[in-house]
Amino acid sequence: MKGRLGLAVAVAAVAAVPYVAPTYHVLLMLPFMAYGVVLLGLNLLFGYTGLVSFGHALFIGIGAYTGAFLTSRFGVRSLEVIVLTAAVLGAVVAAPVALLCVRYVKIYFGMLTLAFGMLFYTFVLKFYRLTGGDEGTPYLRPSLLGFGLNDIPKTDYLTGPYYYYSLVVLVVAAAVMWRVVHSPFGLCLKTIRDNPAKAESLGIGVGRYRWYAFMISAVYAAVGGALLGAPIGNVDPTLAYWTHSGNIVFMTLLGGFASFFGPILGAFVFIYLEDFLKSLAPSSWRLIFGALLAATVIFAPGGLMGLVGRARPRST
Amino acid sequence: MILRAEGLRKLYGEFCALDGVSLAVGAGEFVSIIGPNGAGKSTLINVLTGVLRPSAGTVRFHEVDITGIGPVRLARLGLARSFQLVQIFPDLTVMETLEAAVVSRLGRGTRLFASLARDRAVQEGALEVAELFRLADKRHTLSRQLPQGDKKLLDVASAFALRPEIILLDEPTSGVSTADKTAIMEILVAAGRRIGLKAIIQVEHDMDIVFGYSDRIIALHQGRVLADARPAEIQADAHLVDTVIGRRPPRPAAR
């Protein structure tokens, strides 16, 4: 009950941000919500299945490029269509990638996902005609629920309708993921994370479940990518670069992969901290960021949620 | 016969771990596999449970060839196992561990959006096993926080939760205090009756346990079956006892 109340307050607070915060901060909330969706998926793989992917920027890239292509090449502006197409394309690309990756665990899994991520990055960078290379592809303003919204200023669009659209997608994505991790399927993933050999002896097919988890996480990353690209207005290969994959792993660690909401908190803190440090120390912010990451891993392996201590380690 | 192995050979390079082992286990039997270290007991269990593929020979379960089919399919067919080194899910509770086994047995693992907490069949199935194994009052404890004896029980209990026809126990009482050993065996045998288990095969070093509970003993030595007989017959053969056990077994305890 206490948890539900806290959640309701958190959602209400995010909903109130456009009314109380300066525009600048409202705009920072947009990538936060997009990353929130990505991380819900990533953590199904990381926190619940025990596989750390260093290549999920690939699927963020697929989502973002889907939006860019549909809006600027195919004249499709509907964000609903973009999100659905991104999800389908994410799944289509993930299916064979996952099939290869889930045969490996630990560092081998991480390296293989990284390799696929780099392949995709190189592809979008080099196929200039298709993707615009390092210049990227414009992601035109998408329509929301059939409303074109082309006549309002961009800032009003982003801090108004787009903001709440993102919030609804995040809440729905979280609700669905909550069901997934508390389902019989979610339990099977946890057994695989904890002890794959024992899971197999209980008749739980490890490879199959890892594949499912990978697929779901890829779909989430693609949907998050579709949301992430629109406010930027242009999708370029940096979205698919491996450091981007690293960033989302960092967000997950920062917030705490052992808890359901940890990664979302991690995304929030990451984005505001990055912004704050960039203004504080424009030339050396990466140094401070790196030190913070090291400190998190050493002193707070459970992340911020672990520090709060309410999150029961892992088994949530 | 429920389980029948014929002519099992397993080579590790030059080393022959199993050299033509045949055995059969029928309904109602409690069979113990004994033998000194290196006799091939663990290899035999791993071949019987499909983890290892034998170099030659077959394993049949109800006349279905299960040679090397792997633990997942074997568990679904009705042949479960526990491990010599206790295998648990450290960060899952006792109840979650048993629920996982029941979910697997009922084939509900791909229910993505169903609520586990509201799945009555799973909850009741898991609780029943928890009670049989006297773990019910610890059901919300994380497995890694259990005492060693309870970890062992949970490992075995989760295999029982699959409601298999046959269970293979790899040293069910190893690493457990002498006082706990009998308790574990009593719980195990009672639970087996309750869930309708047809046969138990165990690898065991403790001769009190072996002679106290077995209907039949299979003695392995250097990868071969040295004897396959009732406990009393094994006991009567002084040479055999010396070879496989190295000391006189105790008198059989009353069952």
Interface residues (C-beta under 8 A of the other chain):
Chain A: V176 R179 V180 H182 S183 P184 F185 G186 L187 C188 K190 T191 R193 D194 N195 A197 K198 A199 E200 S201 L202 G203 I204 G205 V206 Y209 Y212 P313 R314 S315
Chain B: T49 G70 P71 V72 R73 A75 R76 A80 R81 F83 Q87 I88 F89 P90 D91 L92 T93 E96 T97 E99 A100 A101 V103 S104 R105 R108 G109 T110 R111 L112 F113 A114 S115 L116 A117 D119 V122 L142 D155 S158 A159 L162
